[in-house]
Amino acid sequence: MELLGEKCAVFGVYGKGLEVARLSFFGLFALQHRGQESAGMAVADGESITLHKGMGLVSQVFTEDQIQQLKGHISVAHNRYSTAGGSHVKHAQPMLVAGKGSVERPEDAPSAGMYPYVSLRSAPEDDTIALVHNGNLPSTTALADFLRSKKIDSSEYSDSRMMAEAIGALMREGKDLEDAIVEVYPLMTGAFSVLIMSKDKLIAIRDVCGIRPLSVAQLNGGYVIASETCAYPTIGAEFLREINPGEMLVIDEKGMHTRTLGTPNPKLDIFEFVYFARPDSELLGTSVYEVRKNFGVQLARENKIEADVVIPVPETAIPSAVGFSRTSGIPMELALAKNRYIHRTFIQPEQHIREQGVKAKLTPIVSSIKGKRVIVIDDSIVRGTTSRQIVEMLFEAGATEVHFLVASPPVKFPDFYGIDTPKQETLIAATKSVEEIEKYLRATSLRYLSYEGMIAATGLPESSFSTSCFNGVYPIDIRERAKEVKNV
């Protein structure tokens, strides 16, 4: 499918005697799929906070020397999603705010070199906090009004920076970190799974709907918090539980304690199951892999097609293709080979390569395709351009028929909770019928999984989810952004 950006991955560790920076590096590595634009980490040692963050993949931002310099027993870390334009190290996280105001300045980032970075150490006397955020606040009016009342100009701030600055402003007035968070929490109008670290505490908060995932695990007497459970086996941590919607979880030298900041209304974004989460993660106590496989089972039950081979678009659609193949009895082939090493790069592609588009990332295995009636399965269709190129590629490889099956319903509405979906008018299902999309793709046929089939495949009640991309129902008020949405 067309690549969607997702803000982002968060990861945190608390534990005396643990190498928190090294654990965080491998945690971010496991969560790299949630963001490839920038990576960062802040570590606290009880007196001060040390930060390092930069543009690029985790392996490009951190060296062994940098990991060794990040000493302490608490950490927060972050991967940020890719955007088209507007990328700058000032948007990389963690965000640092001190008792005297913002610690970071754009001029801290070196202009030379391929990967701009920021490295800082807070003064011990400053009450510095570090914040990382997964999600998005569709409206920041309440936060902007609050910051204006504190004589802080937020016009250049991201939503994540505004949250950090608001908490910092209250701490400068004498409030402790927990009380400051409690006061700012109602101003955070949107989706957020946030970690906040002081020099001696690690705090996790989640919006009342729990739109973005967040959970906690145990490790050698300490604790680990991560966006996805797939990060835990990597470092040998043992999953404890999900952090509840509306919950504030505090970890300090007294252990772990919790407080409810808002009335829970659980609505996990179902797109985590459709596309974002790694297949070896669990969400809502349910295996992502099994749900994706069930999407394929439901697709096969809903669509009886005579074909010779089932081919998934790697990687996300592979489990759905497994389920479809087993249910339909049509053999599956991994006949689209993916170049796994085309990650974010700062080298602009040559014009001819740019025109190749999806062909630079996927290569058809002709022997599995030529002369065959092909069912190709993808997880979703967003703009439709990539899907059209895949259909063309399969016909060029000798397919006699190309049936395009989608393991989710049509994406008709924009997301405001942390997925970088395009504007509604560029979503192909918002402007074209299924028949018109089929014609645009030049496919033999086009079939989507039904909405009811998608919900049934999860084994969970519909009320567990935010399904806004499919039905335009937004469980957290999107306020002034509502005018951007049209019923289709």
C-alpha positions as CSV (number, residue, x, y, z in Angstrom):
1,M,0.0,0.0,0.0
2,E,1.0,3.6,-0.1
3,L,3.2,4.4,2.9
4,L,1.4,6.1,5.7
5,G,3.3,8.0,8.4
6,E,2.4,7.3,12.0
7,K,3.4,9.5,14.9
8,C,5.2,7.7,16.4
9,A,6.9,5.2,18.8
10,V,7.5,5.9,22.5
11,F,9.7,3.9,24.8
12,G,10.7,4.3,28.4
13,V,12.7,2.5,31.1
14,Y,13.0,2.9,34.8
15,G,15.4,0.8,36.8
16,K,18.5,1.3,39.0
17,G,21.2,-1.0,37.7
18,L,19.7,-1.2,34.2
19,E,21.6,0.1,31.2
20,V,18.6,2.2,30.2
21,A,20.1,3.8,27.1
22,R,21.2,0.5,25.6
23,L,17.8,-1.0,26.4
24,S,16.1,2.0,24.8
25,F,18.2,1.7,21.7
26,F,17.0,-1.8,21.1
27,G,13.5,-0.9,22.1
28,L,13.5,1.9,19.4
29,F,15.0,-0.6,17.0
30,A,12.0,-3.0,17.5
31,L,9.7,0.0,17.0
32,Q,11.4,1.4,13.9
33,H,8.3,0.5,11.8
34,R,6.4,3.3,13.5
35,G,8.7,6.1,12.3
36,Q,11.8,6.5,10.2
37,E,12.3,10.3,10.2
38,S,14.1,10.9,13.4
39,A,15.1,9.1,16.7
40,G,16.0,10.4,20.1
41,M,16.6,9.5,23.7
42,A,16.9,11.4,27.0
43,V,18.4,9.8,30.1
44,A,18.1,10.9,33.8
45,D,20.5,10.1,36.6
46,G,18.7,11.6,39.5
47,E,20.4,15.0,39.1
48,S,20.2,16.0,35.4
49,I,19.0,14.9,32.0
50,T,21.2,14.1,29.0
51,L,19.6,14.2,25.5
52,H,20.7,13.0,22.1
53,K,18.4,13.1,19.0
54,G,18.8,13.4,15.3
55,M,17.4,12.9,11.8
56,G,17.4,9.4,10.4
57,L,17.0,5.8,11.5
58,V,17.9,4.6,15.0
59,S,21.1,3.0,13.7
60,Q,22.1,6.3,12.0
61,V,21.4,8.5,15.0
62,F,23.2,6.6,17.8
63,T,26.7,5.3,18.0
64,E,28.2,3.1,20.7
65,D,30.0,6.1,22.1
66,Q,26.8,8.1,22.4
67,I,25.0,5.2,24.1
68,Q,27.8,5.0,26.7
69,Q,27.6,8.8,27.4
70,L,23.8,8.5,28.1
71,K,24.2,7.4,31.8
72,G,21.3,7.1,34.2
73,H,18.5,4.9,35.5
74,I,15.5,6.5,33.7
75,S,15.0,7.0,30.0
76,V,12.4,8.2,27.4
77,A,12.9,7.5,23.7
78,H,11.1,8.2,20.5
79,N,10.9,7.4,16.8
80,R,9.2,10.0,14.6
81,Y,7.3,9.2,11.4
82,S,8.3,10.4,7.9
83,T,6.7,13.4,6.4
84,A,6.9,14.9,3.0
85,G,8.7,18.2,3.6
86,G,8.9,20.1,6.9
87,S,11.4,17.7,8.4
88,H,13.7,19.4,10.9
89,V,15.6,18.2,13.9
90,K,13.6,20.8,16.0
91,H,10.6,18.5,15.6
92,A,12.5,15.4,16.7
93,Q,11.7,14.1,20.2
94,P,12.2,14.0,23.2
95,M,11.2,17.6,23.9
96,L,13.1,19.2,26.8
97,V,11.7,21.9,29.0
98,A,13.4,23.3,32.1
99,G,12.6,25.5,35.0
100,K,13.9,28.5,33.1
101,G,12.0,27.7,29.9
102,S,12.9,25.8,26.8
103,V,16.3,24.1,26.9
104,E,16.6,23.6,23.2
105,R,17.2,26.1,20.4
106,P,17.4,25.4,16.7
107,E,20.9,26.7,16.7
108,D,21.9,23.8,18.8
109,A,21.7,21.6,15.7
110,P,24.8,21.5,13.7
111,S,24.2,22.5,10.1
112,A,27.1,20.4,8.7
113,G,26.8,16.7,8.1
114,M,24.1,14.5,6.6
115,Y,22.2,13.8,9.8
116,P,21.6,17.0,11.9
117,Y,21.4,16.2,15.6
118,V,21.0,17.8,19.0
119,S,23.0,16.8,22.1
120,L,22.3,18.5,25.4
121,R,22.8,18.1,29.2
122,S,20.5,20.0,31.6
123,A,21.8,21.9,34.6
124,P,21.3,20.0,37.9
125,E,19.5,23.0,39.4
126,D,17.0,23.2,36.6
127,D,13.7,21.3,37.0
128,T,14.0,19.8,33.5
129,I,11.5,17.4,32.0
130,A,11.6,15.4,28.8
131,L,8.5,14.5,26.9
132,V,7.7,12.0,24.0
133,H,4.4,11.7,22.3
134,N,2.6,9.3,20.0
135,G,-0.7,10.6,18.6
136,N,-2.0,14.0,17.4
137,L,-4.1,16.8,18.9
138,P,-6.4,17.9,16.1
139,S,-7.1,21.1,18.1
140,T,-4.5,22.9,20.1
141,T,-6.6,26.0,20.8
142,A,-7.0,25.2,24.6
143,L,-3.2,24.7,25.0
144,A,-2.4,27.8,22.9
145,D,-4.8,29.9,25.1
146,F,-3.2,28.5,28.2
147,L,0.4,29.2,27.0
148,R,-0.7,32.8,26.0
149,S,-1.9,33.4,29.5
150,K,1.6,32.4,30.7
151,K,3.2,34.9,28.2
152,I,4.5,32.0,26.0
153,D,4.3,32.4,22.2
154,S,3.4,28.9,20.9
155,S,3.0,29.9,17.2
156,E,6.0,27.9,16.1
157,Y,5.3,24.9,18.4
158,S,4.2,21.4,17.5
159,D,1.4,19.9,19.6
160,S,4.1,17.8,21.5
161,R,6.1,21.0,22.3
162,M,2.9,22.8,23.5
163,M,2.2,19.9,26.0
164,A,5.8,20.0,27.3
165,E,5.8,23.8,27.6
166,A,2.4,23.9,29.4
167,I,3.6,21.4,32.0
168,G,6.9,23.3,32.4
169,A,5.1,26.6,32.9
170,L,3.2,25.2,35.9
171,M,6.3,23.7,37.4
172,R,8.0,27.1,37.2
173,E,5.1,28.4,39.3
174,G,5.9,25.8,42.0
175,K,3.7,22.8,41.1
176,D,5.3,19.4,41.2
177,L,5.3,17.3,38.0
178,E,2.3,15.1,38.8
179,D,0.1,18.1,39.7
180,A,1.2,20.0,36.6
181,I,0.2,17.0,34.4
182,V,-3.2,16.8,36.1
183,E,-3.9,20.5,35.4
184,V,-2.7,20.3,31.8
185,Y,-4.4,17.0,31.0
186,P,-7.9,18.5,30.1
187,L,-6.2,20.9,27.7
188,M,-4.7,18.0,25.7
189,T,-7.7,17.7,23.2
190,G,-6.9,14.7,21.0
191,A,-5.1,11.4,20.9
192,F,-2.0,11.0,23.0
193,S,0.2,8.2,24.5
194,V,2.8,10.3,26.3
195,L,5.8,9.6,28.4
196,I,7.2,12.4,30.7
197,M,10.5,12.1,32.6
198,S,11.9,14.2,35.3
199,K,15.3,13.7,36.9
200,D,13.8,11.1,39.2
201,K,10.4,10.0,37.8
202,L,8.9,8.3,34.7
203,I,5.2,9.1,34.0
204,A,2.9,7.7,31.3
205,I,-0.4,9.2,30.4
206,R,-3.0,8.1,27.8
207,D,-6.1,9.9,26.4
208,V,-9.5,8.8,27.6
209,C,-10.1,6.7,24.4
210,G,-6.6,5.1,24.3
211,I,-6.5,5.7,20.5
212,R,-2.8,4.9,20.3
213,P,-1.4,1.8,22.1
214,L,0.7,1.9,25.3
215,S,1.7,-0.8,27.8
216,V,4.0,-1.6,30.7
217,A,6.4,-4.5,31.3
218,Q,8.8,-5.6,34.1
219,L,12.5,-6.1,33.7
220,N,14.9,-7.1,36.5
221,G,13.2,-5.2,39.2
222,G,12.5,-2.2,36.9
223,Y,9.8,-1.2,34.4
224,V,9.6,-0.7,30.7
225,I,6.8,1.2,28.8
226,A,6.4,0.9,25.0
227,S,4.0,1.7,22.2
228,E,3.9,-2.0,21.2
229,T,4.5,-5.3,23.0
230,C,6.9,-6.5,20.2
231,A,9.6,-4.4,21.9
232,Y,9.6,-6.5,25.1
233,P,11.0,-9.8,23.9
234,T,13.8,-8.0,22.2
235,I,15.1,-6.9,25.7
236,G,13.8,-9.7,27.8
237,A,11.0,-7.7,29.5
238,E,7.8,-9.4,30.7
239,F,4.6,-7.8,29.7
240,L,2.4,-6.7,32.6
241,R,-0.6,-4.9,31.2
242,E,-1.8,-2.1,28.9
243,I,-1.9,1.4,30.4
244,N,-5.6,2.2,30.6
245,P,-7.3,5.0,28.7
246,G,-7.4,8.1,30.9
247,E,-4.7,6.7,33.3
248,M,-1.6,8.4,34.7
249,L,1.0,5.8,35.6
250,V,3.9,7.0,37.8
251,I,7.1,5.1,38.4
252,D,9.6,6.4,41.0
253,E,11.8,5.1,43.8
254,K,8.6,4.1,45.7
255,G,7.6,1.8,42.8
256,M,4.6,2.1,40.5
257,H,1.4,3.9,41.3
258,T,-1.5,5.0,39.3
259,R,-4.3,7.6,39.1
260,T,-7.3,8.1,36.8
261,L,-7.3,11.5,35.1
262,G,-10.4,11.1,32.8
263,T,-13.4,8.8,32.4
264,P,-12.2,5.9,30.2
265,N,-14.0,5.4,26.8
266,P,-11.7,2.7,25.2
267,K,-11.5,3.2,21.4
268,L,-8.2,1.8,20.0
269,D,-7.6,2.9,16.4
270,I,-8.5,-0.2,14.4
271,F,-5.8,0.9,11.8
272,E,-3.2,-0.5,14.3
273,F,-4.6,-3.9,13.5
274,V,-5.0,-3.2,9.8
275,Y,-1.5,-1.7,9.1
276,F,0.6,-0.1,11.8
277,A,1.4,-2.6,14.5
278,R,4.0,-5.3,14.0
279,P,2.4,-8.7,13.5
280,D,4.2,-10.1,16.6
281,S,2.5,-7.4,18.9
282,E,-0.6,-7.9,20.9
283,L,-3.3,-5.2,21.2
284,L,-6.3,-5.5,23.6
285,G,-5.0,-9.0,24.5
286,T,-5.3,-10.1,20.9
287,S,-2.6,-11.2,18.5
288,V,-2.1,-8.7,15.6
289,Y,-1.0,-11.6,13.4
290,E,-4.1,-13.7,14.1
291,V,-6.4,-10.7,13.4
292,R,-4.8,-10.0,10.1
293,K,-5.0,-13.7,9.2
294,N,-8.8,-13.5,10.1
295,F,-9.1,-10.5,7.8
296,G,-8.1,-12.9,5.0
297,V,-10.4,-15.6,6.1
298,Q,-13.3,-13.1,6.1
299,L,-12.2,-11.9,2.6
300,A,-12.3,-15.4,1.3
301,R,-15.8,-16.1,2.7
302,E,-17.1,-12.9,1.2
303,N,-15.5,-13.3,-2.2
304,K,-15.5,-16.4,-4.3
305,I,-13.1,-16.0,-7.1
306,E,-11.6,-18.6,-9.4
307,A,-7.8,-18.0,-9.6
308,D,-4.5,-19.9,-9.7
309,V,-2.5,-18.0,-7.1
310,V,-2.8,-15.7,-4.1
311,I,0.0,-13.0,-3.8
312,P,0.4,-10.7,-0.8
313,V,1.8,-7.2,-1.1
314,P,4.6,-7.4,1.5
315,E,4.8,-7.0,4.5
316,T,1.6,-6.2,6.2
317,A,-0.8,-8.2,3.9
318,I,1.1,-11.5,4.3
319,P,-1.0,-12.8,7.2
320,S,-4.2,-11.9,5.4
321,A,-3.0,-13.7,2.3
322,V,-2.3,-16.8,4.5
323,G,-5.9,-16.7,5.8
324,F,-7.3,-16.2,2.4
325,S,-5.3,-19.0,0.8
326,R,-6.2,-21.5,3.5
327,T,-9.9,-20.7,3.4
328,S,-10.2,-20.6,-0.4
329,G,-7.8,-23.4,-1.2
330,I,-5.9,-21.3,-3.7
331,P,-2.1,-21.6,-3.2
332,M,-0.2,-18.6,-2.0
333,E,3.1,-17.5,-3.4
334,L,5.4,-14.7,-2.2
335,A,5.7,-13.5,-5.7
336,L,6.4,-9.8,-5.0
337,A,9.9,-9.5,-3.5
338,K,10.5,-6.4,-1.4
339,N,13.8,-4.6,-1.1
340,R,13.9,-4.4,2.7
341,Y,16.7,-1.9,2.8
342,I,14.9,1.0,1.1
343,H,14.4,3.0,4.2
344,R,14.3,6.7,4.6
345,T,17.3,8.2,2.8
346,F,18.6,11.8,2.5
347,I,19.8,11.0,-1.0
348,Q,17.2,12.2,-3.5
349,P,16.5,9.5,-6.2
350,E,17.6,10.2,-9.8
351,Q,14.6,11.2,-12.0
352,H,14.4,7.8,-13.7
353,I,14.4,6.0,-10.4
354,R,11.7,8.3,-9.1
355,E,9.5,7.5,-12.1
356,Q,10.0,3.8,-11.3
357,G,7.9,4.4,-8.1
358,V,6.9,1.1,-6.5
359,K,9.2,-0.8,-8.8
360,A,12.2,0.4,-6.8
361,K,10.7,-1.3,-3.8
362,L,8.9,-4.4,-5.2
363,T,10.0,-6.9,-7.9
364,P,7.7,-9.5,-9.4
365,I,8.9,-13.1,-9.5
366,V,7.8,-13.8,-13.0
367,S,7.8,-17.6,-12.8
368,S,5.1,-17.5,-10.1
369,I,2.9,-15.1,-12.1
370,K,3.2,-15.7,-15.8
371,G,0.2,-17.3,-17.4
372,K,-1.8,-17.3,-14.1
373,R,-5.0,-15.8,-12.8
374,V,-3.7,-13.8,-9.8
375,I,-5.4,-12.6,-6.6
376,V,-3.3,-9.9,-5.1
377,I,-4.0,-8.9,-1.5
378,D,-3.1,-5.6,0.2
379,D,-4.0,-4.2,3.6
380,S,-5.6,-1.0,2.4
381,I,-5.9,1.5,-0.5
382,V,-5.3,5.2,0.3
383,R,-4.6,7.3,-2.7
384,G,-4.6,4.3,-5.2
385,T,-1.4,5.2,-7.1
386,T,0.7,2.4,-5.6
387,S,-2.1,-0.1,-6.1
388,R,-2.4,0.9,-9.8
389,Q,1.4,0.4,-10.2
390,I,1.2,-3.1,-8.6
391,V,-1.6,-4.2,-11.0
392,E,0.4,-2.9,-14.0
393,M,3.5,-4.7,-12.7
394,L,1.6,-8.0,-12.4
395,F,0.2,-7.8,-15.9
396,E,3.6,-6.9,-17.2
397,A,4.9,-10.1,-15.5
398,G,2.4,-12.2,-17.5
399,A,-0.6,-12.5,-15.3
400,T,-3.8,-13.2,-17.3
401,E,-6.1,-11.8,-14.7
402,V,-5.4,-9.5,-11.7
403,H,-8.0,-9.5,-9.0
404,F,-7.2,-6.8,-6.3
405,L,-8.5,-7.7,-2.9
406,V,-8.2,-5.3,0.1
407,A,-8.2,-6.7,3.7
408,S,-10.1,-3.6,5.0
409,P,-13.0,-1.5,4.0
410,P,-12.6,1.7,1.8
411,V,-10.7,4.5,3.5
412,K,-13.0,7.4,3.1
413,F,-12.2,9.8,5.9
414,P,-9.0,11.6,7.0
415,D,-7.4,10.7,10.3
416,F,-6.8,13.4,13.0
417,Y,-5.3,11.1,15.7
418,G,-1.7,10.5,14.6
419,I,-1.8,8.9,11.1
420,D,-0.4,11.1,8.4
421,T,-3.3,10.4,6.0
422,P,-3.7,12.9,3.1
423,K,-6.6,15.4,2.9
424,Q,-10.0,13.8,2.3
425,E,-10.1,14.9,-1.4
426,T,-7.0,12.8,-2.2
427,L,-8.4,9.6,-0.6
428,I,-9.5,7.7,-3.7
429,A,-12.5,6.0,-1.9
430,A,-13.8,9.5,-0.9
431,T,-14.2,10.6,-4.5
432,K,-14.7,7.3,-6.5
433,S,-17.1,4.3,-6.2
434,V,-15.6,0.8,-6.0
435,E,-16.4,0.3,-9.7
436,E,-14.6,3.6,-10.5
437,I,-11.6,2.6,-8.4
438,E,-11.5,-0.8,-10.2
439,K,-11.4,1.0,-13.5
440,Y,-8.7,3.4,-12.3
441,L,-6.5,0.4,-11.1
442,R,-7.2,-1.4,-14.4
443,A,-7.7,-4.6,-12.4
444,T,-9.8,-7.5,-13.5
445,S,-11.9,-7.0,-10.3
446,L,-11.6,-5.1,-7.0
447,R,-13.1,-6.3,-3.8
448,Y,-12.9,-4.8,-0.3
449,L,-13.4,-6.6,3.1
450,S,-16.7,-5.5,4.5
451,Y,-16.8,-3.3,7.6
452,E,-18.7,-6.0,9.4
453,G,-16.1,-8.6,8.3
454,M,-13.3,-6.4,9.6
455,I,-14.9,-6.1,13.0
456,A,-15.8,-9.8,13.2
457,A,-12.1,-10.7,12.4
458,T,-10.9,-9.0,15.5
459,G,-13.1,-11.1,17.8
460,L,-13.8,-7.9,19.8
461,P,-16.9,-5.7,20.0
462,E,-17.2,-2.8,17.6
463,S,-17.4,-0.5,20.6
464,S,-13.7,-1.3,21.4
465,F,-12.5,0.7,18.4
466,S,-12.1,4.0,16.7
467,T,-13.0,3.3,13.0
468,S,-13.0,6.9,11.9
469,C,-11.0,6.3,8.7
470,F,-13.8,4.0,7.5
471,N,-17.0,5.6,8.8
472,G,-16.1,9.2,9.8
473,V,-17.1,8.7,13.4
474,Y,-14.5,10.6,15.6
475,P,-14.7,9.5,19.3
476,I,-12.6,12.4,20.4
477,D,-14.0,15.8,19.3
478,I,-12.0,17.1,16.4
479,R,-13.4,20.6,17.1
480,E,-12.5,23.2,14.4
481,R,-11.1,20.4,12.1
482,A,-14.7,19.0,11.6
483,K,-15.1,21.5,8.7
484,E,-12.5,19.5,6.7
485,V,-14.7,16.4,6.7
486,K,-17.4,15.7,4.2
487,N,-19.9,12.9,4.3
488,V,-19.3,10.4,1.5
